[in-house]
Amino acid sequence: MSPQISCEYDSTKDVTLYRCDPGNRYYDLRVGDFLILYPCDAYCPCISVGANSTVEKIVIKVPC
């Protein structure tokens, strides 16, 4: 099942927004952990559980 798009691709921001589905997987990352996501993986960044914490995201686009 493909994620549902909530905002079509915006070339000025280089982003497409998707709706978060409660049935999605969640990954519990701790300090020092990282996660690699591929272009086919829709994701909801900056979600924290419990106490608020700083979430940093780096996007690296590699031409295939």
CHARMM internal coordinates of N, CA and C (Angstrom, degrees):
IC EDIT
DIST 1 N 1 CA 1.4482
DIST 1 CA 1 C 1.5324
ANGL 1 N 1 CA 1 C 109.00
DIST 1 C 2 N 1.2950
ANGL 1 CA 1 C 2 N 117.64
DIHE 1 N 1 CA 1 C 2 N 125.63
DIST 2 N 2 CA 1.4611
ANGL 1 C 2 N 2 CA 122.73
DIHE 1 CA 1 C 2 N 2 CA -178.93
DIST 2 CA 2 C 1.5160
ANGL 2 N 2 CA 2 C 110.38
DIHE 1 C 2 N 2 CA 2 C -79.94
DIST 2 C 3 N 1.3468
ANGL 2 CA 2 C 3 N 116.79
DIHE 2 N 2 CA 2 C 3 N 145.76
DIST 3 N 3 CA 1.4614
ANGL 2 C 3 N 3 CA 119.16
DIHE 2 CA 2 C 3 N 3 CA 176.04
DIST 3 CA 3 C 1.5230
ANGL 3 N 3 CA 3 C 110.45
DIHE 2 C 3 N 3 CA 3 C -64.56
DIST 3 C 4 N 1.3342
ANGL 3 CA 3 C 4 N 116.99
DIHE 3 N 3 CA 3 C 4 N 149.32
DIST 4 N 4 CA 1.4592
ANGL 3 C 4 N 4 CA 121.39
DIHE 3 CA 3 C 4 N 4 CA 179.58
DIST 4 CA 4 C 1.5238
ANGL 4 N 4 CA 4 C 109.96
DIHE 3 C 4 N 4 CA 4 C -86.61
DIST 4 C 5 N 1.3099
ANGL 4 CA 4 C 5 N 115.91
DIHE 4 N 4 CA 4 C 5 N 130.81
DIST 5 N 5 CA 1.4566
ANGL 4 C 5 N 5 CA 121.83
DIHE 4 CA 4 C 5 N 5 CA -179.68
DIST 5 CA 5 C 1.5260
ANGL 5 N 5 CA 5 C 109.26
DIHE 4 C 5 N 5 CA 5 C -78.28
DIST 5 C 6 N 1.3418
ANGL 5 CA 5 C 6 N 116.61
DIHE 5 N 5 CA 5 C 6 N 130.62
DIST 6 N 6 CA 1.4667
ANGL 5 C 6 N 6 CA 120.37
DIHE 5 CA 5 C 6 N 6 CA 176.31
DIST 6 CA 6 C 1.5245
ANGL 6 N 6 CA 6 C 111.00
DIHE 5 C 6 N 6 CA 6 C -102.43
DIST 6 C 7 N 1.3397
ANGL 6 CA 6 C 7 N 117.89
DIHE 6 N 6 CA 6 C 7 N -19.55
DIST 7 N 7 CA 1.4554
ANGL 6 C 7 N 7 CA 122.41
DIHE 6 CA 6 C 7 N 7 CA 177.83
DIST 7 CA 7 C 1.5257
ANGL 7 N 7 CA 7 C 107.52
DIHE 6 C 7 N 7 CA 7 C -150.23
DIST 7 C 8 N 1.3079
ANGL 7 CA 7 C 8 N 116.26
DIHE 7 N 7 CA 7 C 8 N 121.09
DIST 8 N 8 CA 1.4633
ANGL 7 C 8 N 8 CA 120.96
DIHE 7 CA 7 C 8 N 8 CA -177.59
DIST 8 CA 8 C 1.5277
ANGL 8 N 8 CA 8 C 111.60
DIHE 7 C 8 N 8 CA 8 C -59.57
DIST 8 C 9 N 1.3065
ANGL 8 CA 8 C 9 N 116.64
DIHE 8 N 8 CA 8 C 9 N 166.32
DIST 9 N 9 CA 1.4627
ANGL 8 C 9 N 9 CA 123.15
DIHE 8 CA 8 C 9 N 9 CA -178.02
DIST 9 CA 9 C 1.5240
ANGL 9 N 9 CA 9 C 111.11
DIHE 8 C 9 N 9 CA 9 C -55.35
DIST 9 C 10 N 1.3201
ANGL 9 CA 9 C 10 N 115.97
DIHE 9 N 9 CA 9 C 10 N 130.49
DIST 10 N 10 CA 1.4675
ANGL 9 C 10 N 10 CA 123.47
DIHE 9 CA 9 C 10 N 10 CA 177.70
DIST 10 CA 10 C 1.5258
ANGL 10 N 10 CA 10 C 106.76
DIHE 9 C 10 N 10 CA 10 C -112.14
DIST 10 C 11 N 1.3197
ANGL 10 CA 10 C 11 N 117.07
DIHE 10 N 10 CA 10 C 11 N 107.22
DIST 11 N 11 CA 1.4702
ANGL 10 C 11 N 11 CA 120.98
DIHE 10 CA 10 C 11 N 11 CA -175.42
DIST 11 CA 11 C 1.5256
ANGL 11 N 11 CA 11 C 112.53
DIHE 10 C 11 N 11 CA 11 C -67.85
DIST 11 C 12 N 1.3378
ANGL 11 CA 11 C 12 N 118.13
DIHE 11 N 11 CA 11 C 12 N -25.81
DIST 12 N 12 CA 1.4712
ANGL 11 C 12 N 12 CA 119.32
DIHE 11 CA 11 C 12 N 12 CA 179.11
DIST 12 CA 12 C 1.5261
ANGL 12 N 12 CA 12 C 111.31
DIHE 11 C 12 N 12 CA 12 C -71.15
DIST 12 C 13 N 1.3389
ANGL 12 CA 12 C 13 N 117.31
DIHE 12 N 12 CA 12 C 13 N -31.53
DIST 13 N 13 CA 1.4655
ANGL 12 C 13 N 13 CA 121.47
DIHE 12 CA 12 C 13 N 13 CA 178.31
DIST 13 CA 13 C 1.5242
ANGL 13 N 13 CA 13 C 111.97
DIHE 12 C 13 N 13 CA 13 C -102.44
DIST 13 C 14 N 1.3441
ANGL 13 CA 13 C 14 N 116.84
DIHE 13 N 13 CA 13 C 14 N -8.50
DIST 14 N 14 CA 1.4662
ANGL 13 C 14 N 14 CA 122.93
DIHE 13 CA 13 C 14 N 14 CA -177.11
DIST 14 CA 14 C 1.5236
ANGL 14 N 14 CA 14 C 110.83
DIHE 13 C 14 N 14 CA 14 C 53.94
DIST 14 C 15 N 1.3468
ANGL 14 CA 14 C 15 N 115.42
DIHE 14 N 14 CA 14 C 15 N 53.93
DIST 15 N 15 CA 1.4591
ANGL 14 C 15 N 15 CA 120.22
DIHE 14 CA 14 C 15 N 15 CA -176.23
DIST 15 CA 15 C 1.5354
ANGL 15 N 15 CA 15 C 110.84
DIHE 14 C 15 N 15 CA 15 C -148.79
DIST 15 C 16 N 1.3190
ANGL 15 CA 15 C 16 N 115.82
DIHE 15 N 15 CA 15 C 16 N 147.27
DIST 16 N 16 CA 1.4601
ANGL 15 C 16 N 16 CA 123.84
DIHE 15 CA 15 C 16 N 16 CA 167.99
DIST 16 CA 16 C 1.5182
ANGL 16 N 16 CA 16 C 105.99
DIHE 15 C 16 N 16 CA 16 C -123.71
DIST 16 C 17 N 1.3196
ANGL 16 CA 16 C 17 N 117.93
DIHE 16 N 16 CA 16 C 17 N 133.62
DIST 17 N 17 CA 1.4603
ANGL 16 C 17 N 17 CA 120.84
DIHE 16 CA 16 C 17 N 17 CA -179.94
DIST 17 CA 17 C 1.5209
ANGL 17 N 17 CA 17 C 110.11
DIHE 16 C 17 N 17 CA 17 C -101.87
DIST 17 C 18 N 1.3443
ANGL 17 CA 17 C 18 N 115.63
DIHE 17 N 17 CA 17 C 18 N 140.78
DIST 18 N 18 CA 1.4546
ANGL 17 C 18 N 18 CA 123.03
DIHE 17 CA 17 C 18 N 18 CA -179.51
DIST 18 CA 18 C 1.5190
ANGL 18 N 18 CA 18 C 109.90
DIHE 17 C 18 N 18 CA 18 C -122.11
DIST 18 C 19 N 1.3180
ANGL 18 CA 18 C 19 N 116.33
DIHE 18 N 18 CA 18 C 19 N 156.16
DIST 19 N 19 CA 1.4636
ANGL 18 C 19 N 19 CA 121.24
DIHE 18 CA 18 C 19 N 19 CA 174.21
DIST 19 CA 19 C 1.5256
ANGL 19 N 19 CA 19 C 108.66
DIHE 18 C 19 N 19 CA 19 C -76.75
DIST 19 C 20 N 1.3227
ANGL 19 CA 19 C 20 N 116.56
DIHE 19 N 19 CA 19 C 20 N 139.82
DIST 20 N 20 CA 1.4639
ANGL 19 C 20 N 20 CA 120.61
DIHE 19 CA 19 C 20 N 20 CA 175.71
DIST 20 CA 20 C 1.5261
ANGL 20 N 20 CA 20 C 108.29
DIHE 19 C 20 N 20 CA 20 C -80.54
DIST 20 C 21 N 1.2911
ANGL 20 CA 20 C 21 N 116.43
DIHE 20 N 20 CA 20 C 21 N 128.45
DIST 21 N 21 CA 1.4570
ANGL 20 C 21 N 21 CA 123.02
DIHE 20 CA 20 C 21 N 21 CA -179.44
DIST 21 CA 21 C 1.5281
ANGL 21 N 21 CA 21 C 108.19
DIHE 20 C 21 N 21 CA 21 C -101.42
DIST 21 C 22 N 1.3417
ANGL 21 CA 21 C 22 N 118.09
DIHE 21 N 21 CA 21 C 22 N 126.09
DIST 22 N 22 CA 1.4655
ANGL 21 C 22 N 22 CA 120.10
DIHE 21 CA 21 C 22 N 22 CA -179.60
DIST 22 CA 22 C 1.5346
ANGL 22 N 22 CA 22 C 112.99
DIHE 21 C 22 N 22 CA 22 C -57.88
DIST 22 C 23 N 1.3211
ANGL 22 CA 22 C 23 N 117.85
DIHE 22 N 22 CA 22 C 23 N -19.36
DIST 23 N 23 CA 1.4601
ANGL 22 C 23 N 23 CA 120.87
DIHE 22 CA 22 C 23 N 23 CA 179.93
DIST 23 CA 23 C 1.5223
ANGL 23 N 23 CA 23 C 113.29
DIHE 22 C 23 N 23 CA 23 C -84.36
DIST 23 C 24 N 1.3372
ANGL 23 CA 23 C 24 N 117.54
DIHE 23 N 23 CA 23 C 24 N 0.97
DIST 24 N 24 CA 1.4619
ANGL 23 C 24 N 24 CA 120.84
DIHE 23 CA 23 C 24 N 24 CA -179.48
DIST 24 CA 24 C 1.5158
ANGL 24 N 24 CA 24 C 111.77
DIHE 23 C 24 N 24 CA 24 C -69.60
DIST 24 C 25 N 1.3239
ANGL 24 CA 24 C 25 N 115.70
DIHE 24 N 24 CA 24 C 25 N 162.65
DIST 25 N 25 CA 1.4634
ANGL 24 C 25 N 25 CA 120.96
DIHE 24 CA 24 C 25 N 25 CA 173.88
DIST 25 CA 25 C 1.5115
ANGL 25 N 25 CA 25 C 109.50
DIHE 24 C 25 N 25 CA 25 C -79.15
DIST 25 C 26 N 1.3091
ANGL 25 CA 25 C 26 N 115.57
DIHE 25 N 25 CA 25 C 26 N 146.67
DIST 26 N 26 CA 1.4512
ANGL 25 C 26 N 26 CA 121.63
DIHE 25 CA 25 C 26 N 26 CA 173.96
DIST 26 CA 26 C 1.5178
ANGL 26 N 26 CA 26 C 107.77
DIHE 25 C 26 N 26 CA 26 C -122.08
DIST 26 C 27 N 1.2957
ANGL 26 CA 26 C 27 N 116.87
DIHE 26 N 26 CA 26 C 27 N 140.20
DIST 27 N 27 CA 1.4596
ANGL 26 C 27 N 27 CA 122.36
DIHE 26 CA 26 C 27 N 27 CA 179.94
DIST 27 CA 27 C 1.5141
ANGL 27 N 27 CA 27 C 108.19
DIHE 26 C 27 N 27 CA 27 C -113.88
DIST 27 C 28 N 1.3130
ANGL 27 CA 27 C 28 N 116.86
DIHE 27 N 27 CA 27 C 28 N 124.58
DIST 28 N 28 CA 1.4503
ANGL 27 C 28 N 28 CA 122.52
DIHE 27 CA 27 C 28 N 28 CA 179.90
DIST 28 CA 28 C 1.5257
ANGL 28 N 28 CA 28 C 107.79
DIHE 27 C 28 N 28 CA 28 C -88.64
DIST 28 C 29 N 1.3185
ANGL 28 CA 28 C 29 N 116.28
DIHE 28 N 28 CA 28 C 29 N 104.03
DIST 29 N 29 CA 1.4595
ANGL 28 C 29 N 29 CA 121.22
DIHE 28 CA 28 C 29 N 29 CA -179.01
DIST 29 CA 29 C 1.5115
ANGL 29 N 29 CA 29 C 109.36
DIHE 28 C 29 N 29 CA 29 C -101.86
DIST 29 C 30 N 1.2966
ANGL 29 CA 29 C 30 N 115.10
DIHE 29 N 29 CA 29 C 30 N 139.45
DIST 30 N 30 CA 1.4635
ANGL 29 C 30 N 30 CA 121.55
DIHE 29 CA 29 C 30 N 30 CA 179.98
DIST 30 CA 30 C 1.5240
ANGL 30 N 30 CA 30 C 109.00
DIHE 29 C 30 N 30 CA 30 C -110.92
DIST 30 C 31 N 1.3047
ANGL 30 CA 30 C 31 N 117.00
DIHE 30 N 30 CA 30 C 31 N 171.10
DIST 31 N 31 CA 1.4629
ANGL 30 C 31 N 31 CA 121.95
DIHE 30 CA 30 C 31 N 31 CA 179.68
DIST 31 CA 31 C 1.5263
ANGL 31 N 31 CA 31 C 109.21
DIHE 30 C 31 N 31 CA 31 C -51.96
DIST 31 C 32 N 1.3254
ANGL 31 CA 31 C 32 N 116.00
DIHE 31 N 31 CA 31 C 32 N 128.63
DIST 32 N 32 CA 1.4627
ANGL 31 C 32 N 32 CA 121.39
DIHE 31 CA 31 C 32 N 32 CA 179.33
DIST 32 CA 32 C 1.5234
ANGL 32 N 32 CA 32 C 113.80
DIHE 31 C 32 N 32 CA 32 C 92.18
DIST 32 C 33 N 1.3314
ANGL 32 CA 32 C 33 N 118.62
DIHE 32 N 32 CA 32 C 33 N -12.89
DIST 33 N 33 CA 1.4686
ANGL 32 C 33 N 33 CA 122.15
DIHE 32 CA 32 C 33 N 33 CA 178.44
DIST 33 CA 33 C 1.5208
ANGL 33 N 33 CA 33 C 109.91
DIHE 32 C 33 N 33 CA 33 C -80.60
DIST 33 C 34 N 1.3279
ANGL 33 CA 33 C 34 N 115.66
DIHE 33 N 33 CA 33 C 34 N 157.40
DIST 34 N 34 CA 1.4494
ANGL 33 C 34 N 34 CA 120.52
DIHE 33 CA 33 C 34 N 34 CA 171.40
DIST 34 CA 34 C 1.5151
ANGL 34 N 34 CA 34 C 108.75
DIHE 33 C 34 N 34 CA 34 C -143.93
DIST 34 C 35 N 1.3012
ANGL 34 CA 34 C 35 N 116.49
DIHE 34 N 34 CA 34 C 35 N 162.74
DIST 35 N 35 CA 1.4548
ANGL 34 C 35 N 35 CA 122.76
DIHE 34 CA 34 C 35 N 35 CA -177.38
DIST 35 CA 35 C 1.5159
ANGL 35 N 35 CA 35 C 108.35
DIHE 34 C 35 N 35 CA 35 C -137.05
DIST 35 C 36 N 1.3018
ANGL 35 CA 35 C 36 N 117.12
DIHE 35 N 35 CA 35 C 36 N 131.86
DIST 36 N 36 CA 1.4626
ANGL 35 C 36 N 36 CA 121.88
DIHE 35 CA 35 C 36 N 36 CA 176.93
DIST 36 CA 36 C 1.5188
ANGL 36 N 36 CA 36 C 107.96
DIHE 35 C 36 N 36 CA 36 C -101.41
DIST 36 C 37 N 1.3237
ANGL 36 CA 36 C 37 N 115.91
DIHE 36 N 36 CA 36 C 37 N 125.94
DIST 37 N 37 CA 1.4523
ANGL 36 C 37 N 37 CA 122.00
DIHE 36 CA 36 C 37 N 37 CA 176.82
DIST 37 CA 37 C 1.5189
ANGL 37 N 37 CA 37 C 108.78
DIHE 36 C 37 N 37 CA 37 C -117.49
DIST 37 C 38 N 1.2921
ANGL 37 CA 37 C 38 N 116.18
DIHE 37 N 37 CA 37 C 38 N 145.54
DIST 38 N 38 CA 1.4608
ANGL 37 C 38 N 38 CA 122.33
DIHE 37 CA 37 C 38 N 38 CA -178.51
DIST 38 CA 38 C 1.5260
ANGL 38 N 38 CA 38 C 109.88
DIHE 37 C 38 N 38 CA 38 C -101.16
DIST 38 C 39 N 1.3329
ANGL 38 CA 38 C 39 N 118.27
DIHE 38 N 38 CA 38 C 39 N 163.52
DIST 39 N 39 CA 1.4715
ANGL 38 C 39 N 39 CA 120.87
DIHE 38 CA 38 C 39 N 39 CA -176.48
DIST 39 CA 39 C 1.5229
ANGL 39 N 39 CA 39 C 114.49
DIHE 38 C 39 N 39 CA 39 C -53.14
DIST 39 C 40 N 1.3118
ANGL 39 CA 39 C 40 N 117.99
DIHE 39 N 39 CA 39 C 40 N -28.18
DIST 40 N 40 CA 1.4707
ANGL 39 C 40 N 40 CA 119.95
DIHE 39 CA 39 C 40 N 40 CA -179.06
DIST 40 CA 40 C 1.5288
ANGL 40 N 40 CA 40 C 111.72
DIHE 39 C 40 N 40 CA 40 C -81.56
DIST 40 C 41 N 1.3421
ANGL 40 CA 40 C 41 N 117.63
DIHE 40 N 40 CA 40 C 41 N -6.71
DIST 41 N 41 CA 1.4605
ANGL 40 C 41 N 41 CA 121.49
DIHE 40 CA 40 C 41 N 41 CA -178.78
DIST 41 CA 41 C 1.5211
ANGL 41 N 41 CA 41 C 110.17
DIHE 40 C 41 N 41 CA 41 C -93.60
DIST 41 C 42 N 1.3171
ANGL 41 CA 41 C 42 N 116.71
DIHE 41 N 41 CA 41 C 42 N 109.03
DIST 42 N 42 CA 1.4663
ANGL 41 C 42 N 42 CA 119.63
DIHE 41 CA 41 C 42 N 42 CA 173.29
DIST 42 CA 42 C 1.5217
ANGL 42 N 42 CA 42 C 107.10
DIHE 41 C 42 N 42 CA 42 C -76.10
DIST 42 C 43 N 1.3276
ANGL 42 CA 42 C 43 N 117.69
DIHE 42 N 42 CA 42 C 43 N 146.36
DIST 43 N 43 CA 1.4584
ANGL 42 C 43 N 43 CA 119.31
DIHE 42 CA 42 C 43 N 43 CA -178.47
DIST 43 CA 43 C 1.5154
ANGL 43 N 43 CA 43 C 110.85
DIHE 42 C 43 N 43 CA 43 C -146.96
DIST 43 C 44 N 1.3253
ANGL 43 CA 43 C 44 N 115.38
DIHE 43 N 43 CA 43 C 44 N 156.42
DIST 44 N 44 CA 1.4621
ANGL 43 C 44 N 44 CA 123.21
DIHE 43 CA 43 C 44 N 44 CA 177.17
DIST 44 CA 44 C 1.5214
ANGL 44 N 44 CA 44 C 106.79
DIHE 43 C 44 N 44 CA 44 C -111.21
DIST 44 C 45 N 1.3243
ANGL 44 CA 44 C 45 N 118.07
DIHE 44 N 44 CA 44 C 45 N 99.90
DIST 45 N 45 CA 1.4560
ANGL 44 C 45 N 45 CA 120.09
DIHE 44 CA 44 C 45 N 45 CA -176.41
DIST 45 CA 45 C 1.5288
ANGL 45 N 45 CA 45 C 113.32
DIHE 44 C 45 N 45 CA 45 C -74.91
DIST 45 C 46 N 1.2957
ANGL 45 CA 45 C 46 N 115.15
DIHE 45 N 45 CA 45 C 46 N 161.23
DIST 46 N 46 CA 1.4708
ANGL 45 C 46 N 46 CA 123.54
DIHE 45 CA 45 C 46 N 46 CA 171.27
DIST 46 CA 46 C 1.5229
ANGL 46 N 46 CA 46 C 114.46
DIHE 45 C 46 N 46 CA 46 C 63.97
DIST 46 C 47 N 1.3172
ANGL 46 CA 46 C 47 N 117.25
DIHE 46 N 46 CA 46 C 47 N 34.93
DIST 47 N 47 CA 1.4581
ANGL 46 C 47 N 47 CA 120.79
DIHE 46 CA 46 C 47 N 47 CA 174.42
DIST 47 CA 47 C 1.5241
ANGL 47 N 47 CA 47 C 106.62
DIHE 46 C 47 N 47 CA 47 C -96.50
DIST 47 C 48 N 1.3413
ANGL 47 CA 47 C 48 N 116.51
DIHE 47 N 47 CA 47 C 48 N 127.36
DIST 48 N 48 CA 1.4593
ANGL 47 C 48 N 48 CA 118.66
DIHE 47 CA 47 C 48 N 48 CA 178.41
DIST 48 CA 48 C 1.5204
ANGL 48 N 48 CA 48 C 109.20
DIHE 47 C 48 N 48 CA 48 C -120.44
DIST 48 C 49 N 1.3110
ANGL 48 CA 48 C 49 N 115.80
DIHE 48 N 48 CA 48 C 49 N 151.42
DIST 49 N 49 CA 1.4589
ANGL 48 C 49 N 49 CA 122.49
DIHE 48 CA 48 C 49 N 49 CA 179.66
DIST 49 CA 49 C 1.5164
ANGL 49 N 49 CA 49 C 107.47
DIHE 48 C 49 N 49 CA 49 C -112.73
DIST 49 C 50 N 1.3159
ANGL 49 CA 49 C 50 N 117.16
DIHE 49 N 49 CA 49 C 50 N 134.32
DIST 50 N 50 CA 1.4668
ANGL 49 C 50 N 50 CA 119.80
DIHE 49 CA 49 C 50 N 50 CA 179.88
DIST 50 CA 50 C 1.5102
ANGL 50 N 50 CA 50 C 110.36
DIHE 49 C 50 N 50 CA 50 C 80.34
DIST 50 C 51 N 1.3291
ANGL 50 CA 50 C 51 N 115.65
DIHE 50 N 50 CA 50 C 51 N -138.02
DIST 51 N 51 CA 1.4668
ANGL 50 C 51 N 51 CA 121.00
DIHE 50 CA 50 C 51 N 51 CA -178.51
DIST 51 CA 51 C 1.5156
ANGL 51 N 51 CA 51 C 110.20
DIHE 50 C 51 N 51 CA 51 C -62.70
DIST 51 C 52 N 1.3248
ANGL 51 CA 51 C 52 N 116.08
DIHE 51 N 51 CA 51 C 52 N 144.76
DIST 52 N 52 CA 1.4617
ANGL 51 C 52 N 52 CA 119.90
DIHE 51 CA 51 C 52 N 52 CA 177.30
DIST 52 CA 52 C 1.5225
ANGL 52 N 52 CA 52 C 109.98
DIHE 51 C 52 N 52 CA 52 C -61.38
DIST 52 C 53 N 1.2980
ANGL 52 CA 52 C 53 N 115.08
DIHE 52 N 52 CA 52 C 53 N 142.25
DIST 53 N 53 CA 1.4587
ANGL 52 C 53 N 53 CA 120.16
DIHE 52 CA 52 C 53 N 53 CA 178.61
DIST 53 CA 53 C 1.5183
ANGL 53 N 53 CA 53 C 108.51
DIHE 52 C 53 N 53 CA 53 C -145.31
DIST 53 C 54 N 1.3097
ANGL 53 CA 53 C 54 N 115.44
DIHE 53 N 53 CA 53 C 54 N 162.63
DIST 54 N 54 CA 1.4515
ANGL 53 C 54 N 54 CA 120.70
DIHE 53 CA 53 C 54 N 54 CA 178.34
DIST 54 CA 54 C 1.5189
ANGL 54 N 54 CA 54 C 109.06
DIHE 53 C 54 N 54 CA 54 C -81.53
DIST 54 C 55 N 1.3089
ANGL 54 CA 54 C 55 N 116.11
DIHE 54 N 54 CA 54 C 55 N 130.66
DIST 55 N 55 CA 1.4608
ANGL 54 C 55 N 55 CA 121.74
DIHE 54 CA 54 C 55 N 55 CA 177.26
DIST 55 CA 55 C 1.5136
ANGL 55 N 55 CA 55 C 107.06
DIHE 54 C 55 N 55 CA 55 C -116.76
DIST 55 C 56 N 1.3201
ANGL 55 CA 55 C 56 N 116.53
DIHE 55 N 55 CA 55 C 56 N 124.22
DIST 56 N 56 CA 1.4592
ANGL 55 C 56 N 56 CA 120.30
DIHE 55 CA 55 C 56 N 56 CA 178.81
DIST 56 CA 56 C 1.5134
ANGL 56 N 56 CA 56 C 108.99
DIHE 55 C 56 N 56 CA 56 C -108.91
DIST 56 C 57 N 1.3329
ANGL 56 CA 56 C 57 N 115.35
DIHE 56 N 56 CA 56 C 57 N 141.47
DIST 57 N 57 CA 1.4549
ANGL 56 C 57 N 57 CA 121.09
DIHE 56 CA 56 C 57 N 57 CA -178.75
DIST 57 CA 57 C 1.5197
ANGL 57 N 57 CA 57 C 108.23
DIHE 56 C 57 N 57 CA 57 C -129.67
DIST 57 C 58 N 1.3191
ANGL 57 CA 57 C 58 N 115.34
DIHE 57 N 57 CA 57 C 58 N 134.22
DIST 58 N 58 CA 1.4634
ANGL 57 C 58 N 58 CA 121.34
DIHE 57 CA 57 C 58 N 58 CA 174.77
DIST 58 CA 58 C 1.5187
ANGL 58 N 58 CA 58 C 106.82
DIHE 57 C 58 N 58 CA 58 C -121.90
DIST 58 C 59 N 1.3207
ANGL 58 CA 58 C 59 N 115.83
DIHE 58 N 58 CA 58 C 59 N 131.42
DIST 59 N 59 CA 1.4621
ANGL 58 C 59 N 59 CA 120.64
DIHE 58 CA 58 C 59 N 59 CA 177.11
DIST 59 CA 59 C 1.5135
ANGL 59 N 59 CA 59 C 107.99
DIHE 58 C 59 N 59 CA 59 C -112.65
DIST 59 C 60 N 1.3266
ANGL 59 CA 59 C 60 N 115.50
DIHE 59 N 59 CA 59 C 60 N 122.87
DIST 60 N 60 CA 1.4574
ANGL 59 C 60 N 60 CA 121.37
DIHE 59 CA 59 C 60 N 60 CA 176.91
DIST 60 CA 60 C 1.5307
ANGL 60 N 60 CA 60 C 106.69
DIHE 59 C 60 N 60 CA 60 C -120.16
DIST 60 C 61 N 1.2997
ANGL 60 CA 60 C 61 N 117.69
DIHE 60 N 60 CA 60 C 61 N 119.78
DIST 61 N 61 CA 1.4515
ANGL 60 C 61 N 61 CA 121.40
DIHE 60 CA 60 C 61 N 61 CA -179.74
DIST 61 CA 61 C 1.5180
ANGL 61 N 61 CA 61 C 108.84
DIHE 60 C 61 N 61 CA 61 C -102.81
DIST 61 C 62 N 1.3091
ANGL 61 CA 61 C 62 N 115.32
DIHE 61 N 61 CA 61 C 62 N 120.83
DIST 62 N 62 CA 1.4587
ANGL 61 C 62 N 62 CA 122.18
DIHE 61 CA 61 C 62 N 62 CA -178.64
DIST 62 CA 62 C 1.5284
ANGL 62 N 62 CA 62 C 107.85
DIHE 61 C 62 N 62 CA 62 C -112.62
DIST 62 C 63 N 1.3247
ANGL 62 CA 62 C 63 N 117.87
DIHE 62 N 62 CA 62 C 63 N 120.11
DIST 63 N 63 CA 1.4542
ANGL 62 C 63 N 63 CA 119.17
DIHE 62 CA 62 C 63 N 63 CA 178.68
DIST 63 CA 63 C 1.5390
ANGL 63 N 63 CA 63 C 110.60
DIHE 62 C 63 N 63 CA 63 C -62.72
DIST 63 C 64 N 1.2978
ANGL 63 CA 63 C 64 N 115.11
DIHE 63 N 63 CA 63 C 64 N 137.00
DIST 64 N 64 CA 1.4752
ANGL 63 C 64 N 64 CA 120.02
DIHE 63 CA 63 C 64 N 64 CA -179.48
DIST 64 CA 64 C 1.5051
ANGL 64 N 64 CA 64 C 110.20
DIHE 63 C 64 N 64 CA 64 C -102.19
END
COOR INIT
IC SEED 1 N 1 CA 1 C
IC BUILD
